[in-house]
Amino acid sequence: MGEASSVLDILKPVALASSLAAFKFWDASTWTPIEYLSWCSVILIGLEILAWLVSNVPKLFGPVILPKRGSHLDVLTTKDIAFICWNKFTTTVFTYHALRFCWYSSTVKWGMDELTLLNTVVAFFGLFAVYDFFYYLFHRALHLRSVYKYIHKHHHNQHAPSRGNADAVNVHPFEFICGEYCHLLAIFLVPCHIITAAVFVVGGGIMASLNHTRFNLSVLTLFDVKYHDQHHVVPTVNYGQYTMLWDHMFDTYQEYPHDKLKGQ
């Protein structure tokens, strides 16, 4: 037994060195052009798969379709397409930075033996609450008359989102990059496990995409597509991305008019 323990003690530094060497892949300063291409391709393909799933899986369950209460942007302009493509590319950079941060952060745990109630369940809800606090303030600032026409107005050209991920990322690049890195800010502020961080980022992407569909989907009172749909109809309410916690706190929450769902 003692001999086996000594062997394990010897292997521990080797395993650590191997894991650090493996992570050298994430050091972009050492990458070749083919590695840059491979990274971007994997992330972008993943985004497209996710976008397809968000737009099609809910249909299997026959969800109620929210009525369009505003003009629909039927045809995407060249500017729309350019913003969508650029923002999707930006996601590859954000993903790299998020992984690098999580790897080196002392507050993000990676070991399966380090899973706790605090860094999983509690942290999961904490991440969304912290994210939406900063996003709420940022989003509300974008609606100030002095800046609205320069940045956020582009996103509100679509009054009845329906394309899922495409409509979700059809925003000014400055707005997109700030929104994405709010996720990293939340991970920085909330100690968590890497699994929790991954579910938070991927789950956030799914919810943001669902927010821009016509599917009447909700998770208890925590998340509801109708919350954000109401924001696209009445832009001065429901600023939160994932929850209405801070809208309730700051008195900017507005209920979706349920009479609009009659007959749907």
Legacy VTK file of the C-alpha trace (Angstrom):
# vtk DataFile Version 3.0
C-alpha trace
ASCII
DATASET POLYDATA
POINTS 264 float
0.000 0.000 0.000
2.864 2.336 0.939
4.674 1.529 -2.298
1.562 2.329 -4.335
1.199 5.665 -2.534
4.804 6.585 -3.308
4.247 5.813 -6.984
1.180 8.068 -6.997
3.168 10.827 -5.293
5.753 10.600 -8.073
3.089 10.665 -10.771
1.293 13.750 -9.413
3.919 16.261 -10.634
4.066 14.409 -13.942
0.291 14.638 -14.346
0.377 18.340 -13.471
3.173 18.984 -15.957
1.256 17.063 -18.629
-1.901 19.060 -18.035
0.029 22.334 -18.210
1.723 21.203 -21.414
-1.637 20.248 -22.865
-2.969 23.686 -22.076
-0.129 25.181 -24.103
-2.594 24.715 -26.933
-4.589 27.599 -25.469
-1.592 29.954 -25.627
-2.495 31.760 -28.845
0.939 33.378 -29.081
2.349 29.954 -30.006
-0.302 29.020 -32.551
0.277 28.379 -36.220
-2.238 29.638 -38.810
-3.789 26.164 -39.031
-4.351 26.161 -35.254
-6.069 29.556 -35.441
-8.243 28.226 -38.240
-9.020 25.026 -36.325
-10.029 26.911 -33.180
-12.300 29.309 -35.036
-13.842 26.484 -37.049
-14.691 24.392 -33.970
-16.286 27.327 -32.132
-18.220 28.566 -35.167
-19.490 25.093 -36.058
-20.576 24.699 -32.436
-22.453 27.999 -32.632
-24.264 26.926 -35.783
-25.259 23.598 -34.236
-26.518 25.427 -31.153
-28.452 27.919 -33.297
-30.092 25.081 -35.244
-31.065 23.242 -32.059
-32.607 26.382 -30.512
-34.681 27.011 -33.628
-35.831 23.446 -34.175
-35.913 21.342 -30.989
-38.736 23.373 -29.343
-40.924 22.658 -32.387
-40.960 18.979 -31.407
-43.015 19.866 -28.332
-45.565 22.023 -30.134
-45.036 25.236 -28.151
-47.455 28.149 -28.273
-46.181 30.719 -30.778
-46.079 34.294 -29.561
-47.968 36.707 -31.838
-45.959 39.370 -33.627
-46.882 42.689 -32.052
-44.564 44.842 -34.117
-43.065 45.049 -37.581
-40.873 42.103 -38.490
-37.511 42.638 -40.138
-38.170 40.303 -43.042
-34.974 40.904 -44.989
-31.568 41.320 -43.369
-29.523 44.201 -44.748
-25.830 44.042 -45.599
-25.138 45.809 -42.316
-27.173 43.208 -40.414
-25.263 40.353 -41.999
-21.922 42.054 -41.384
-22.729 42.570 -37.692
-23.950 38.980 -37.291
-20.822 37.517 -38.914
-18.439 39.770 -37.000
-20.106 39.052 -33.661
-19.993 35.313 -34.256
-16.287 35.597 -34.997
-15.843 37.648 -31.817
-17.301 34.698 -29.894
-14.232 32.647 -30.820
-12.029 35.247 -29.119
-14.283 35.464 -26.064
-14.302 31.666 -25.703
-10.505 31.613 -25.765
-10.277 34.333 -23.105
-12.909 32.636 -20.937
-11.047 29.316 -21.017
-7.714 30.980 -20.286
-9.167 32.846 -17.351
-10.874 29.765 -15.932
-7.673 27.739 -16.251
-5.518 30.202 -14.345
-8.108 31.521 -11.867
-7.770 30.327 -8.295
-11.537 30.714 -7.796
-12.527 28.345 -10.616
-12.107 24.709 -9.585
-11.455 21.963 -12.106
-11.188 18.765 -10.053
-14.216 16.492 -9.788
-13.338 16.053 -6.104
-13.710 19.833 -5.687
-17.403 19.897 -6.598
-19.465 21.449 -3.798
-22.970 22.799 -3.333
-21.545 26.325 -3.190
-19.526 26.202 -6.414
-22.275 24.455 -8.394
-25.912 25.137 -7.450
-25.371 28.360 -5.481
-22.788 29.631 -7.952
-25.051 28.818 -10.900
-27.783 31.152 -9.700
-25.204 33.642 -8.487
-23.590 33.858 -11.926
-26.880 34.726 -13.603
-27.797 37.261 -10.904
-24.403 38.992 -11.101
-24.352 38.926 -14.894
-27.798 40.448 -15.175
-26.960 43.169 -12.652
-24.189 44.530 -14.864
-26.061 43.784 -18.080
-29.121 45.579 -16.755
-27.117 48.748 -16.056
-25.349 48.535 -19.413
-28.526 47.805 -21.366
-30.438 50.601 -19.679
-27.581 53.025 -20.426
-27.777 52.055 -24.094
-31.362 53.323 -24.110
-30.330 56.827 -23.055
-31.338 59.207 -25.821
-27.817 60.581 -26.133
-26.356 57.187 -27.132
-29.330 55.080 -28.286
-29.162 56.003 -31.978
-25.444 55.253 -32.180
-25.455 51.703 -30.780
-28.599 49.980 -29.558
-31.070 51.313 -32.089
-29.738 48.830 -34.634
-30.939 45.887 -32.543
-34.389 47.406 -32.162
-34.906 47.594 -35.915
-36.328 44.135 -35.265
-39.594 44.585 -33.342
-40.635 40.933 -33.485
-37.525 38.701 -33.169
-37.943 35.298 -34.765
-34.572 34.044 -36.038
-33.195 32.941 -32.679
-29.432 33.261 -32.566
-29.218 35.412 -35.694
-31.553 38.042 -34.252
-29.862 37.753 -30.851
-26.385 38.593 -32.181
-27.633 41.180 -34.664
-26.359 44.018 -32.491
-23.685 46.701 -32.737
-20.244 45.057 -32.210
-19.521 47.304 -29.200
-22.730 46.146 -27.540
-22.006 42.512 -28.334
-18.470 42.496 -26.956
-19.572 44.214 -23.740
-22.449 41.774 -23.307
-20.203 38.767 -23.866
-17.507 39.888 -21.451
-20.105 40.517 -18.760
-20.124 36.708 -18.551
-16.407 36.730 -17.806
-16.918 39.467 -15.211
-19.528 37.292 -13.493
-17.155 34.289 -13.451
-14.440 36.561 -12.021
-16.730 37.687 -9.191
-18.475 34.388 -8.369
-16.268 31.450 -7.275
-17.440 28.378 -9.143
-16.538 25.034 -10.676
-15.558 24.839 -14.343
-18.668 22.755 -15.045
-20.829 25.518 -13.573
-19.015 28.152 -15.618
-19.462 26.116 -18.811
-23.182 25.546 -18.183
-23.571 29.250 -17.404
-21.955 30.402 -20.668
-23.572 27.782 -22.922
-26.911 28.035 -21.132
-26.763 31.804 -21.447
-26.236 31.482 -25.175
-29.257 29.202 -25.441
-31.490 31.532 -23.420
-30.380 34.650 -25.304
-31.195 32.861 -28.559
-34.575 31.648 -27.277
-35.334 35.238 -26.264
-35.284 36.066 -29.967
-37.667 33.353 -31.129
-41.474 33.321 -31.121
-41.620 30.285 -28.811
-43.622 30.801 -25.627
-41.157 29.003 -23.357
-40.379 29.560 -19.695
-38.651 28.014 -16.682
-40.887 28.712 -13.695
-40.681 32.484 -13.146
-36.909 32.559 -13.542
-36.779 32.742 -17.328
-39.489 33.499 -19.852
-39.170 34.374 -23.538
-42.107 36.748 -23.111
-40.035 38.995 -20.829
-37.649 39.977 -23.595
-40.344 39.980 -26.251
-42.105 42.647 -24.205
-38.886 44.694 -24.252
-38.873 44.679 -28.055
-42.410 46.064 -28.002
-41.891 48.519 -25.121
-38.146 49.339 -25.135
-38.165 51.117 -21.758
-38.986 47.987 -19.732
-37.529 44.529 -19.032
-33.842 45.333 -19.493
-32.589 42.065 -17.996
-31.164 39.447 -20.334
-31.934 36.236 -18.470
-34.031 37.184 -15.454
-36.230 40.052 -14.348
-34.639 40.237 -10.889
-33.136 43.688 -11.350
-36.118 44.979 -13.305
-38.248 44.156 -10.273
-35.672 45.805 -8.018
-35.481 48.987 -10.106
-39.177 49.073 -11.016
-38.773 48.619 -14.771
-40.555 45.277 -15.051
-43.666 45.097 -17.197
-45.859 42.021 -17.501
-46.538 40.561 -20.923
-50.188 41.239 -21.837
-51.620 37.745 -21.594
-54.732 38.721 -23.508
-52.474 38.729 -26.565
-52.074 34.971 -26.172
-55.750 34.190 -26.456
-56.469 31.970 -29.412
-52.788 31.094 -29.842
LINES 1 265
264 0 1 2 3 4 5 6 7 8 9 10 11 12 13 14 15 16 17 18 19 20 21 22 23 24 25 26 27 28 29 30 31 32 33 34 35 36 37 38 39 40 41 42 43 44 45 46 47 48 49 50 51 52 53 54 55 56 57 58 59 60 61 62 63 64 65 66 67 68 69 70 71 72 73 74 75 76 77 78 79 80 81 82 83 84 85 86 87 88 89 90 91 92 93 94 95 96 97 98 99 100 101 102 103 104 105 106 107 108 109 110 111 112 113 114 115 116 117 118 119 120 121 122 123 124 125 126 127 128 129 130 131 132 133 134 135 136 137 138 139 140 141 142 143 144 145 146 147 148 149 150 151 152 153 154 155 156 157 158 159 160 161 162 163 164 165 166 167 168 169 170 171 172 173 174 175 176 177 178 179 180 181 182 183 184 185 186 187 188 189 190 191 192 193 194 195 196 197 198 199 200 201 202 203 204 205 206 207 208 209 210 211 212 213 214 215 216 217 218 219 220 221 222 223 224 225 226 227 228 229 230 231 232 233 234 235 236 237 238 239 240 241 242 243 244 245 246 247 248 249 250 251 252 253 254 255 256 257 258 259 260 261 262 263
